[in-house]
């Protein structure tokens, strides 16, 4: 039995689509294999390298600091949310905050970014938008609080506590946060050194 030409074309398109979905395209729903090495990350995800450097040019935010913040916030996973909270200890009642995505931006700050930057369609699960957000926020921290763009330690504290919180030095009551900021600063230093030797 000979199939009509339209039917043969449809069958070929379906088979091509199935084969393509199995073998082609990049899966960015999982974290990069080696998060400790920025060269390996950018080799595995070249689009991320382009996005990080674009944000650096636009906002003056160094790539190692951007990447260290995202590393700490989401481990480079696109759909991360904070832990759930429970009413009476057992009834699910949303999440402890509205933070979401690569940059763990909360709803209000993300809305501010979209209005202020003109990136009205920004998506927190899109790495390009996330790096642009981090660069934008770092620029705001530099302007509002005088934090140098290479100062990953204080940039992270302002990122976590907000500009008003950073001015009040609210982080001094959170020993765990100071430890985390130190880890972010250390990761930024590592990334900076690695970038010098990336092929």
ABEGO torsion letter per residue (X at the ends): XBBBAAAAAAAAAAAAAAAAAAABEBBAABBBABAABAAAAAAABAAAAAAAAAAAAAAGBBAAAAAAAAAAAAGGBAABBBBBBBBGGABBBEBABABBEAAGBBAAAAAAAAAAAGBAABBAABAAAAAAAAAAAAAAAAAAAGBBAABAAAAAAAAAAEAAAAAAGAAAABAAAAAAAAAAAAAAAAAAAAAAABX
